[in-house]
Amino acid sequence: MTKKSAPSDSKQVPGPQTRQERKNQYLISELAEEFGITARSIRYYEKQGLISPGRSNGNYRIFTRKDRARLRLILRGKRFGYSLEQIREMIGYWNAEPEESQQIRKSLNYGDKKLAELRTRIKELQQLENDLLSVKQKLLTRLESLENSQHKKQKGETK
């Protein structure tokens, strides 16, 4: 059986065995555990070009502090409801990053759009709350009316 070698375009990194020896390098399982996601998700982000880990001599993915920071930004962007394409534009492409000012403008633009969506959603939820409170008040009034008429009816039967 022959050992499978890493693709020629990947960076080769020596693969120390202990976490202590690796200091600022992380295995996929360590990042998955730290961020509460699956290794499969991390591999997907790699496939999408959002992160680019090196490879150990044993062909294991070795992530740097930069990869870890980018993964944190990806997950934050997803939590805020951004698509992977929007996240890619905000944090820059791995091999061809735009100017920082361009990235900041894109991030601000996406942030403004997201805020507008949230404000619209908040207004919709406030209207829903008002509608529910109105219906609740009508139901309480009707219930009170029914209970009063039943109480009067029962009083009339006992006389």
OpenMM code with the backbone's topology and positions (N, CA, C; nanometers):
from openmm import Vec3, app, unit

residues = "MET THR LYS LYS SER ALA PRO SER ASP SER LYS GLN VAL PRO GLY PRO GLN THR ARG GLN GLU ARG LYS ASN GLN TYR LEU ILE SER GLU LEU ALA GLU GLU PHE GLY ILE THR ALA ARG SER ILE ARG TYR TYR GLU LYS GLN GLY LEU ILE SER PRO GLY ARG SER ASN GLY ASN TYR ARG ILE PHE THR ARG LYS ASP ARG ALA ARG LEU ARG LEU ILE LEU ARG GLY LYS ARG PHE GLY TYR SER LEU GLU GLN ILE ARG GLU MET ILE GLY TYR TRP ASN ALA GLU PRO GLU GLU SER GLN GLN ILE ARG LYS SER LEU ASN TYR GLY ASP LYS LYS LEU ALA GLU LEU ARG THR ARG ILE LYS GLU LEU GLN GLN LEU GLU ASN ASP LEU LEU SER VAL LYS GLN LYS LEU LEU THR ARG LEU GLU SER LEU GLU ASN SER GLN HIS LYS LYS GLN LYS GLY GLU THR LYS".split()
positions = [
    Vec3(0.0840, -0.1164, 0.0000),
    Vec3(0.0000, 0.0000, 0.0000),
    Vec3(0.0895, 0.1240, 0.0000),
    Vec3(0.0601, 0.2211, -0.0877),
    Vec3(0.1408, 0.3421, -0.0952),
    Vec3(0.0758, 0.4520, -0.0140),
    Vec3(0.1606, 0.5366, 0.0397),
    Vec3(0.1126, 0.6475, 0.1198),
    Vec3(0.0641, 0.7583, 0.0276),
    Vec3(-0.0553, 0.8119, 0.0543),
    Vec3(-0.1122, 0.9176, -0.0267),
    Vec3(-0.0424, 1.0487, 0.0069),
    Vec3(0.0052, 1.1189, -0.0939),
    Vec3(0.0736, 1.2455, -0.0675),
    Vec3(-0.0236, 1.3619, -0.0820),
    Vec3(0.0094, 1.4710, -0.0157),
    Vec3(-0.0743, 1.5898, -0.0197),
    Vec3(-0.0687, 1.6506, -0.1590),
    Vec3(-0.1729, 1.7232, -0.1980),
    Vec3(-0.1698, 1.7910, -0.3271),
    Vec3(-0.0492, 1.8837, -0.3344),
    Vec3(0.0029, 1.9029, -0.4544),
    Vec3(0.1257, 1.9796, -0.4711),
    Vec3(0.1103, 2.1265, -0.4338),
    Vec3(-0.0122, 2.1821, -0.4394),
    Vec3(-0.0281, 2.3232, -0.4088),
    Vec3(-0.0483, 2.3496, -0.2597),
    Vec3(-0.0537, 2.2459, -0.1774),
    Vec3(-0.0740, 2.2687, -0.0343),
    Vec3(0.0594, 2.2885, 0.0351),
    Vec3(0.0525, 2.3638, 0.1453),
    Vec3(0.1749, 2.3884, 0.2217),
    Vec3(0.2008, 2.2722, 0.3160),
    Vec3(0.3233, 2.2248, 0.3185),
    Vec3(0.3617, 2.1139, 0.4062),
    Vec3(0.4086, 2.1692, 0.5402),
    Vec3(0.3551, 2.1158, 0.6463),
    Vec3(0.3907, 2.1589, 0.7807),
    Vec3(0.4291, 2.0359, 0.8601),
    Vec3(0.5419, 2.0419, 0.9305),
    Vec3(0.5757, 1.9272, 1.0156),
    Vec3(0.4617, 1.9046, 1.1138),
    Vec3(0.4330, 1.7813, 1.1454),
    Vec3(0.3195, 1.7502, 1.2298),
    Vec3(0.3568, 1.6977, 1.3663),
    Vec3(0.3970, 1.7876, 1.4618),
    Vec3(0.4273, 1.7416, 1.5966),
    Vec3(0.3063, 1.6708, 1.6571),
    Vec3(0.3312, 1.5764, 1.7441),
    Vec3(0.2251, 1.4920, 1.7982),
    Vec3(0.1463, 1.5562, 1.9121),
    Vec3(0.2098, 1.6407, 1.9929),
    Vec3(0.1390, 1.6938, 2.1086),
    Vec3(0.0928, 1.8365, 2.0847),
    Vec3(-0.0145, 1.8745, 2.1529),
    Vec3(-0.0686, 2.0097, 2.1430),
    Vec3(0.0360, 2.1112, 2.1887),
    Vec3(0.1090, 2.0767, 2.2911),
    Vec3(0.2130, 2.1646, 2.3449),
    Vec3(0.3182, 2.1961, 2.2384),
    Vec3(0.3569, 2.0962, 2.1608),
    Vec3(0.4587, 2.1155, 2.0582),
    Vec3(0.4057, 2.2002, 1.9416),
    Vec3(0.2760, 2.1958, 1.9190),
    Vec3(0.2181, 2.2668, 1.8050),
    Vec3(0.1847, 2.4123, 1.8348),
    Vec3(0.1797, 2.4543, 1.9580),
    Vec3(0.1514, 2.5914, 2.0026),
    Vec3(0.0444, 2.6615, 1.9191),
    Vec3(0.0809, 2.7268, 1.8098),
    Vec3(-0.0150, 2.8052, 1.7310),
    Vec3(-0.0675, 2.7292, 1.6096),
    Vec3(-0.0686, 2.5982, 1.6197),
    Vec3(-0.1236, 2.5143, 1.5140),
    Vec3(-0.2337, 2.4286, 1.5741),
    Vec3(-0.3367, 2.4034, 1.4930),
    Vec3(-0.4545, 2.3329, 1.5430),
    Vec3(-0.4937, 2.2231, 1.4456),
    Vec3(-0.5408, 2.1126, 1.5012),
    Vec3(-0.5974, 2.0059, 1.4191),
    Vec3(-0.7448, 2.0361, 1.3969),
    Vec3(-0.8018, 1.9771, 1.2956),
    Vec3(-0.9422, 2.0010, 1.2626),
    Vec3(-1.0332, 1.9618, 1.3793),
    Vec3(-0.9992, 1.8527, 1.4473),
    Vec3(-1.0815, 1.8074, 1.5598),
    Vec3(-1.0789, 1.9077, 1.6749),
    Vec3(-0.9654, 1.9745, 1.6953),
    Vec3(-0.9540, 2.0733, 1.8020),
    Vec3(-1.0398, 2.1961, 1.7720),
    Vec3(-1.0364, 2.2411, 1.6475),
    Vec3(-1.1179, 2.3565, 1.6100),
    Vec3(-1.2667, 2.3216, 1.6129),
    Vec3(-1.3001, 2.2032, 1.5671),
    Vec3(-1.4402, 2.1606, 1.5685),
    Vec3(-1.4946, 2.1606, 1.7112),
    Vec3(-1.4154, 2.1076, 1.8033),
    Vec3(-1.4578, 2.1037, 1.9435),
    Vec3(-1.4656, 2.2440, 2.0019),
    Vec3(-1.3658, 2.3247, 1.9752),
    Vec3(-1.3630, 2.4612, 2.0295),
    Vec3(-1.4840, 2.5431, 1.9855),
    Vec3(-1.5214, 2.5310, 1.8575),
    Vec3(-1.6295, 2.6130, 1.8041),
    Vec3(-1.7656, 2.5427, 1.8038),
    Vec3(-1.7675, 2.4166, 1.8474),
    Vec3(-1.8953, 2.3449, 1.8545),
    Vec3(-1.9554, 2.3153, 1.7184),
    Vec3(-1.8697, 2.2867, 1.6216),
    Vec3(-1.9159, 2.2511, 1.4876),
    Vec3(-1.8520, 2.1195, 1.4481),
    Vec3(-1.8918, 2.0677, 1.3340),
    Vec3(-1.8360, 1.9407, 1.2884),
    Vec3(-1.7113, 1.9644, 1.2028),
    Vec3(-1.6271, 1.8635, 1.1982),
    Vec3(-1.5099, 1.8684, 1.1108),
    Vec3(-1.5555, 1.8809, 0.9658),
    Vec3(-1.6686, 1.8226, 0.9365),
    Vec3(-1.7231, 1.8291, 0.8007),
    Vec3(-1.7521, 1.9742, 0.7609),
    Vec3(-1.8044, 2.0527, 0.8545),
    Vec3(-1.8299, 2.1950, 0.8269),
    Vec3(-1.7001, 2.2677, 0.7961),
    Vec3(-1.5976, 2.2388, 0.8724),
    Vec3(-1.4681, 2.3043, 0.8513),
    Vec3(-1.4122, 2.2660, 0.7145),
    Vec3(-1.4244, 2.1373, 0.6788),
    Vec3(-1.3772, 2.0946, 0.5469),
    Vec3(-1.4572, 2.1646, 0.4357),
    Vec3(-1.5862, 2.1872, 0.4600),
    Vec3(-1.6698, 2.2571, 0.3620),
    Vec3(-1.6197, 2.4007, 0.3428),
    Vec3(-1.5892, 2.4706, 0.4525),
    Vec3(-1.5378, 2.6072, 0.4421),
    Vec3(-1.4037, 2.6081, 0.3681),
    Vec3(-1.3245, 2.5041, 0.3894),
    Vec3(-1.1984, 2.4915, 0.3165),
    Vec3(-1.2264, 2.4738, 0.1677),
    Vec3(-1.3201, 2.3876, 0.1356),
    Vec3(-1.3553, 2.3620, -0.0048),
    Vec3(-1.4066, 2.4899, -0.0716),
    Vec3(-1.4746, 2.5742, 0.0059),
    Vec3(-1.5273, 2.6997, -0.0471),
    Vec3(-1.4191, 2.8082, -0.0569),
    Vec3(-1.2975, 2.7775, -0.0114),
    Vec3(-1.1873, 2.8714, -0.0212),
    Vec3(-1.1846, 2.9770, 0.0881),
    Vec3(-1.2619, 2.9561, 0.1942),
    Vec3(-1.2668, 3.0535, 0.3028),
    Vec3(-1.1503, 3.0373, 0.4002),
    Vec3(-1.0999, 2.9172, 0.4125),
    Vec3(-0.9816, 2.8895, 0.4941),
    Vec3(-0.8901, 2.7975, 0.4136),
    Vec3(-0.7633, 2.8000, 0.4461),
    Vec3(-0.6677, 2.7220, 0.3681),
    Vec3(-0.5606, 2.6635, 0.4600),
    Vec3(-0.5923, 2.5519, 0.5260),
    Vec3(-0.4938, 2.4936, 0.6174),
    Vec3(-0.3771, 2.4308, 0.5417),
    Vec3(-0.2655, 2.4212, 0.6127),
    Vec3(-0.1514, 2.3485, 0.5577),
    Vec3(-0.1723, 2.2000, 0.5812),
    Vec3(-0.0745, 2.1233, 0.5443),
    Vec3(-0.0801, 1.9786, 0.5645),
    Vec3(0.0442, 1.9336, 0.6397),
    Vec3(0.0248, 1.8379, 0.7284),
    Vec3(0.1389, 1.7800, 0.7995),
    Vec3(0.2063, 1.6774, 0.7085),
    Vec3(0.3201, 1.6275, 0.7530),
    Vec3(0.3882, 1.5229, 0.6767),
    Vec3(0.2990, 1.4003, 0.6623),
    Vec3(0.2106, 1.3790, 0.7582),
    Vec3(0.1163, 1.2678, 0.7518),
    Vec3(-0.0127, 1.3033, 0.6791),
    Vec3(-0.0166, 1.4192, 0.6133),
    Vec3(-0.1294, 1.4671, 0.5344),
    Vec3(-0.2493, 1.5102, 0.6193),
    Vec3(-0.2274, 1.5397, 0.7467),
    Vec3(-0.3339, 1.5944, 0.8307),
    Vec3(-0.3441, 1.7439, 0.8056),
    Vec3(-0.4659, 1.7970, 0.8151),
    Vec3(-0.4834, 1.9413, 0.8043),
    Vec3(-0.4250, 2.0067, 0.9295),
    Vec3(-0.3449, 2.1099, 0.9095),
    Vec3(-0.2891, 2.1872, 1.0202),
    Vec3(-0.3349, 2.3321, 1.0011),
    Vec3(-0.4110, 2.3808, 1.0973),
    Vec3(-0.4658, 2.5155, 1.0900),
    Vec3(-0.3799, 2.6110, 1.1728),
    Vec3(-0.3608, 2.7316, 1.1200),
    Vec3(-0.2832, 2.8343, 1.1884),
    Vec3(-0.3767, 2.9247, 1.2695),
    Vec3(-0.3167, 3.0181, 1.3420),
    Vec3(-0.3968, 3.1169, 1.4149),
    Vec3(-0.4805, 3.1982, 1.3176),
    Vec3(-0.4272, 3.2259, 1.1989),
    Vec3(-0.5029, 3.3013, 1.0979),
    Vec3(-0.6246, 3.2204, 1.0524),
    Vec3(-0.6065, 3.0905, 1.0298),
    Vec3(-0.7198, 3.0047, 0.9920),
    Vec3(-0.8250, 3.0057, 1.1023),
    Vec3(-0.7790, 2.9962, 1.2265),
    Vec3(-0.8693, 2.9951, 1.3422),
    Vec3(-0.9476, 3.1268, 1.3507),
    Vec3(-0.8788, 3.2378, 1.3295),
    Vec3(-0.9443, 3.3689, 1.3326),
    Vec3(-1.0466, 3.3808, 1.2192),
    Vec3(-1.0107, 3.3323, 1.1013),
    Vec3(-1.1033, 3.3374, 0.9873),
    Vec3(-1.2248, 3.2494, 1.0144),
    Vec3(-1.2024, 3.1334, 1.0751),
    Vec3(-1.3137, 3.0450, 1.1085),
    Vec3(-1.4076, 3.1141, 1.2070),
    Vec3(-1.3517, 3.1835, 1.3039),
    Vec3(-1.4336, 3.2581, 1.3996),
    Vec3(-1.5178, 3.3638, 1.3265),
    Vec3(-1.4576, 3.4346, 1.2301),
    Vec3(-1.5310, 3.5356, 1.1526),
    Vec3(-1.6403, 3.4720, 1.0666),
    Vec3(-1.6107, 3.3572, 1.0084),
    Vec3(-1.7101, 3.2855, 0.9271),
    Vec3(-1.8308, 3.2503, 1.0131),
    Vec3(-1.8050, 3.1938, 1.1297),
    Vec3(-1.9148, 3.1518, 1.2176),
    Vec3(-1.9924, 3.2717, 1.2709),
    Vec3(-1.9238, 3.3806, 1.2985),
    Vec3(-1.9925, 3.5027, 1.3427),
    Vec3(-2.0823, 3.5545, 1.2307),
    Vec3(-2.0301, 3.5556, 1.1087),
    Vec3(-2.1096, 3.5999, 0.9942),
    Vec3(-2.2331, 3.5139, 0.9737),
    Vec3(-2.2175, 3.3835, 0.9874),
    Vec3(-2.3319, 3.2934, 0.9733),
    Vec3(-2.4346, 3.3203, 1.0839),
    Vec3(-2.3857, 3.3438, 1.2060),
    Vec3(-2.4761, 3.3713, 1.3180),
    Vec3(-2.5567, 3.4997, 1.2921),
    Vec3(-2.4950, 3.5968, 1.2227),
    Vec3(-2.5635, 3.7216, 1.1906),
    Vec3(-2.6517, 3.7084, 1.0663),
    Vec3(-2.6502, 3.5917, 1.0035),
    Vec3(-2.7400, 3.5669, 0.8912),
    Vec3(-2.6819, 3.5966, 0.7542),
    Vec3(-2.5516, 3.6120, 0.7444),
    Vec3(-2.4902, 3.6380, 0.6152),
    Vec3(-2.4688, 3.5080, 0.5389),
    Vec3(-2.4742, 3.5174, 0.4058),
    Vec3(-2.4436, 3.4012, 0.3219),
    Vec3(-2.2922, 3.3834, 0.3183),
    Vec3(-2.2471, 3.2657, 0.2765),
    Vec3(-2.1033, 3.2422, 0.2656),
    Vec3(-2.0397, 3.3362, 0.1630),
    Vec3(-2.1120, 3.3675, 0.0586),
    Vec3(-2.0581, 3.4605, -0.0417),
    Vec3(-2.0394, 3.5992, 0.0200),
    Vec3(-2.1342, 3.6435, 0.1001),
    Vec3(-2.1205, 3.7734, 0.1668),
    Vec3(-2.0041, 3.7704, 0.2656),
    Vec3(-1.9925, 3.6601, 0.3377),
    Vec3(-1.8817, 3.6453, 0.4330),
    Vec3(-1.7488, 3.6487, 0.3582),
    Vec3(-1.7431, 3.5786, 0.2465),
    Vec3(-1.6204, 3.5758, 0.1655),
    Vec3(-1.5811, 3.7173, 0.1247),
    Vec3(-1.6778, 3.7956, 0.0820),
    Vec3(-1.6484, 3.9320, 0.0398),
    Vec3(-1.6031, 4.0180, 0.1573),
    Vec3(-1.6618, 3.9941, 0.2738),
    Vec3(-1.6261, 4.0755, 0.3896),
    Vec3(-1.4883, 4.0419, 0.4450),
    Vec3(-1.4539, 3.9134, 0.4478),
    Vec3(-1.3239, 3.8775, 0.5065),
    Vec3(-1.2157, 3.8619, 0.4006),
    Vec3(-1.2540, 3.8694, 0.2761),
    Vec3(-1.1553, 3.8653, 0.1682),
    Vec3(-1.1290, 3.7246, 0.1191),
    Vec3(-1.0924, 3.7160, -0.0048),
    Vec3(-1.0555, 3.5878, -0.0624),
    Vec3(-0.9194, 3.5471, -0.0097),
    Vec3(-0.8978, 3.4192, 0.0020),
    Vec3(-0.7738, 3.3686, 0.0619),
    Vec3(-0.6512, 3.4112, -0.0175),
    Vec3(-0.6545, 3.3929, -0.1472),
    Vec3(-0.5351, 3.4189, -0.2284),
    Vec3(-0.5309, 3.5590, -0.2890),
    Vec3(-0.6441, 3.6257, -0.2965),
    Vec3(-0.6477, 3.7578, -0.3602),
    Vec3(-0.7349, 3.8509, -0.2773),
    Vec3(-0.6835, 3.8924, -0.1645),
    Vec3(-0.7620, 3.9779, -0.0757),
    Vec3(-0.7688, 4.1194, -0.1314),
    Vec3(-0.8891, 4.1800, -0.1306),
    Vec3(-0.9007, 4.3192, -0.1734),
    Vec3(-0.8418, 4.4107, -0.0660),
    Vec3(-0.8316, 4.5369, -0.0982),
    Vec3(-0.7815, 4.6332, -0.0005),
    Vec3(-0.8669, 4.6286, 0.1251),
    Vec3(-0.8046, 4.6609, 0.2371),
    Vec3(-0.8777, 4.6607, 0.3642),
    Vec3(-0.9935, 4.7593, 0.3606),
    Vec3(-0.9743, 4.8766, 0.3015),
    Vec3(-1.0824, 4.9757, 0.2969),
    Vec3(-1.2012, 4.9237, 0.2161),
    Vec3(-1.1724, 4.8477, 0.1102),
    Vec3(-1.2788, 4.7885, 0.0293),
    Vec3(-1.3556, 4.6849, 0.1120),
    Vec3(-1.2827, 4.6040, 0.1883),
    Vec3(-1.3479, 4.5048, 0.2741),
    Vec3(-1.4351, 4.5737, 0.3782),
    Vec3(-1.3842, 4.6816, 0.4352),
    Vec3(-1.4608, 4.7542, 0.5368),
    Vec3(-1.5880, 4.8121, 0.4759),
    Vec3(-1.5771, 4.8717, 0.3555),
    Vec3(-1.6974, 4.9256, 0.2892),
    Vec3(-1.8009, 4.8160, 0.2638),
    Vec3(-1.7546, 4.7009, 0.2174),
    Vec3(-1.8480, 4.5899, 0.1925),
    Vec3(-1.9124, 4.5439, 0.3219),
    Vec3(-1.8331, 4.5325, 0.4276),
    Vec3(-1.8870, 4.4911, 0.5571),
    Vec3(-1.9898, 4.5908, 0.6074),
    Vec3(-1.9595, 4.7201, 0.5940),
    Vec3(-2.0546, 4.8234, 0.6366),
    Vec3(-2.1827, 4.8173, 0.5540),
    Vec3(-2.1684, 4.7962, 0.4244),
    Vec3(-2.2844, 4.7860, 0.3361),
    Vec3(-2.3734, 4.6677, 0.3762),
    Vec3(-2.3113, 4.5509, 0.3954),
    Vec3(-2.3880, 4.4340, 0.4377),
    Vec3(-2.4498, 4.4570, 0.5755),
    Vec3(-2.3747, 4.5226, 0.6642),
    Vec3(-2.4272, 4.5521, 0.7976),
    Vec3(-2.5487, 4.6428, 0.7918),
    Vec3(-2.5447, 4.7457, 0.7066),
    Vec3(-2.6590, 4.8357, 0.6912),
    Vec3(-2.7819, 4.7615, 0.6381),
    Vec3(-2.7585, 4.6752, 0.5397),
    Vec3(-2.8700, 4.5962, 0.4851),
    Vec3(-2.9301, 4.5046, 0.5917),
    Vec3(-2.8433, 4.4406, 0.6710),
    Vec3(-2.8905, 4.3497, 0.7755),
    Vec3(-2.9672, 4.4273, 0.8820),
    Vec3(-2.9184, 4.5458, 0.9184),
    Vec3(-2.9897, 4.6289, 1.0162),
    Vec3(-3.1277, 4.6699, 0.9646),
    Vec3(-3.1351, 4.7047, 0.8366),
    Vec3(-3.2643, 4.7408, 0.7778),
    Vec3(-3.3607, 4.6213, 0.7819),
    Vec3(-3.3091, 4.5024, 0.7497),
    Vec3(-3.3924, 4.3815, 0.7576),
    Vec3(-3.4407, 4.3583, 0.9002),
    Vec3(-3.3510, 4.3751, 0.9970),
    Vec3(-3.3874, 4.3538, 1.1374),
    Vec3(-3.4919, 4.4547, 1.1833),
    Vec3(-3.4746, 4.5806, 1.1431),
    Vec3(-3.5725, 4.6836, 1.1820),
    Vec3(-3.7097, 4.6531, 1.1244),
    Vec3(-3.7128, 4.6084, 1.0005),
    Vec3(-3.8404, 4.5697, 0.9387),
    Vec3(-3.9025, 4.4534, 1.0147),
    Vec3(-3.8217, 4.3565, 1.0476),
    Vec3(-3.8697, 4.2383, 1.1209),
    Vec3(-3.9204, 4.2779, 1.2605),
    Vec3(-3.8483, 4.3687, 1.3256),
    Vec3(-3.8911, 4.4153, 1.4580),
    Vec3(-4.0271, 4.4836, 1.4491),
    Vec3(-4.0464, 4.5690, 1.3469),
    Vec3(-4.1768, 4.6353, 1.3284),
    Vec3(-4.2872, 4.5320, 1.3068),
    Vec3(-4.2565, 4.4301, 1.2243),
    Vec3(-4.3550, 4.3242, 1.1999),
    Vec3(-4.3885, 4.2503, 1.3297),
    Vec3(-4.2877, 4.2204, 1.4096),
    Vec3(-4.3106, 4.1505, 1.5360),
    Vec3(-4.3877, 4.2384, 1.6346),
    Vec3(-4.3599, 4.3683, 1.6353),
    Vec3(-4.4342, 4.4586, 1.7228),
    Vec3(-4.5813, 4.4643, 1.6824),
    Vec3(-4.6070, 4.4654, 1.5519),
    Vec3(-4.7458, 4.4658, 1.5042),
    Vec3(-4.8153, 4.3350, 1.5416),
    Vec3(-4.7438, 4.2245, 1.5276),
    Vec3(-4.7988, 4.0948, 1.5668),
    Vec3(-4.8308, 4.0938, 1.7152),
    Vec3(-4.7395, 4.1487, 1.7972),
    Vec3(-4.7634, 4.1557, 1.9412),
    Vec3(-4.8876, 4.2389, 1.9710),
    Vec3(-4.9007, 4.3544, 1.9048),
    Vec3(-5.0194, 4.4384, 1.9254),
    Vec3(-5.1470, 4.3653, 1.8860),
    Vec3(-5.1438, 4.2953, 1.7736),
    Vec3(-5.2606, 4.2182, 1.7288),
    Vec3(-5.2971, 4.1103, 1.8299),
    Vec3(-5.1957, 4.0387, 1.8802),
    Vec3(-5.2220, 3.9328, 1.9782),
    Vec3(-5.2773, 3.9905, 2.1089),
    Vec3(-5.2233, 4.1031, 2.1526),
    Vec3(-5.2739, 4.1664, 2.2750),
    Vec3(-5.4176, 4.2124, 2.2573),
    Vec3(-5.4507, 4.2625, 2.1397),
    Vec3(-5.5872, 4.3063, 2.1104),
    Vec3(-5.6841, 4.1877, 2.1137),
    Vec3(-5.6445, 4.0786, 2.0485),
    Vec3(-5.7278, 3.9580, 2.0488),
    Vec3(-5.7424, 3.9043, 2.1914),
    Vec3(-5.6344, 3.9040, 2.2654),
    Vec3(-5.6380, 3.8575, 2.4045),
    Vec3(-5.7358, 3.9404, 2.4869),
    Vec3(-5.7313, 4.0713, 2.4713),
    Vec3(-5.8226, 4.1585, 2.5463),
    Vec3(-5.9672, 4.1308, 2.5087),
    Vec3(-5.9942, 4.1121, 2.3808),
    Vec3(-6.1314, 4.0806, 2.3367),
    Vec3(-6.1781, 3.9482, 2.3951),
    Vec3(-6.0877, 3.8491, 2.3971),
    Vec3(-6.1231, 3.7185, 2.4529),
    Vec3(-6.1477, 3.7276, 2.6034),
    Vec3(-6.0671, 3.8036, 2.6740),
    Vec3(-6.0867, 3.8214, 2.8182),
    Vec3(-6.2195, 3.8912, 2.8472),
    Vec3(-6.2498, 3.9928, 2.7669),
    Vec3(-6.3767, 4.0642, 2.7832),
    Vec3(-6.4941, 3.9693, 2.7582),
    Vec3(-6.4851, 3.8904, 2.6535),
    Vec3(-6.5925, 3.7946, 2.6209),
    Vec3(-6.6062, 3.6898, 2.7310),
    Vec3(-6.4932, 3.6389, 2.7819),
    Vec3(-6.4960, 3.5401, 2.8890),
    Vec3(-6.5619, 3.5979, 3.0133),
    Vec3(-6.5261, 3.7187, 3.0468),
    Vec3(-6.5864, 3.7840, 3.1637),
    Vec3(-6.7365, 3.7993, 3.1449),
    Vec3(-6.7771, 3.8365, 3.0259),
    Vec3(-6.9206, 3.8519, 2.9957),
    Vec3(-6.9934, 3.7181, 3.0102),
    Vec3(-6.9322, 3.6112, 2.9577),
    Vec3(-6.9949, 3.4788, 2.9674),
    Vec3(-7.0044, 3.4329, 3.1132),
    Vec3(-6.8966, 3.4543, 3.1870),
    Vec3(-6.8976, 3.4124, 3.3273),
    Vec3(-6.9978, 3.4921, 3.4093),
    Vec3(-7.0121, 3.6218, 3.3809),
    Vec3(-7.1116, 3.7038, 3.4516),
    Vec3(-7.2532, 3.6571, 3.4218),
    Vec3(-7.2805, 3.6239, 3.2939),
    Vec3(-7.4160, 3.5800, 3.2593),
    Vec3(-7.4462, 3.4431, 3.3209),
    Vec3(-7.3442, 3.3553, 3.3275),
    Vec3(-7.3642, 3.2247, 3.3918),
    Vec3(-7.3865, 3.2426, 3.5413),
    Vec3(-7.3134, 3.3354, 3.6023),
    Vec3(-7.3270, 3.3613, 3.7453),
    Vec3(-7.4667, 3.4154, 3.7757),
    Vec3(-7.5174, 3.5080, 3.6910),
    Vec3(-7.6515, 3.5630, 3.7092),
    Vec3(-7.7569, 3.4544, 3.6907),
    Vec3(-7.7325, 3.3668, 3.5935),
    Vec3(-7.8262, 3.2590, 3.5651),
    Vec3(-7.8324, 3.1632, 3.6846),
    Vec3(-7.7165, 3.1310, 3.7419),
    Vec3(-7.7137, 3.0426, 3.8575),
    Vec3(-7.7791, 3.1079, 3.9778),
    Vec3(-7.7626, 3.2362, 3.9956),
    Vec3(-7.8280, 3.3074, 4.1067),
    Vec3(-7.9786, 3.3038, 4.0911),
    Vec3(-8.0244, 3.3162, 3.9671),
    Vec3(-8.1687, 3.3138, 3.9409),
    Vec3(-8.2276, 3.1775, 3.9687),
    Vec3(-8.1532, 3.0696, 3.9486),
    Vec3(-8.2031, 2.9342, 3.9731),
    Vec3(-8.2112, 2.9045, 4.1229),
    Vec3(-8.1276, 2.9669, 4.2037),
    Vec3(-8.1267, 2.9373, 4.3466),
    Vec3(-8.2336, 3.0171, 4.4202),
    Vec3(-8.2937, 3.1170, 4.3605),
    Vec3(-8.3968, 3.1968, 4.4285),
    Vec3(-8.5249, 3.1253, 4.4410),
] * unit.nanometer
topology = app.Topology()
chain = topology.addChain("A")
for resn in residues:
    res = topology.addResidue(resn, chain)
    for name in ("N", "CA", "C"):
        topology.addAtom(name, app.Element.getBySymbol(name[0]), res)
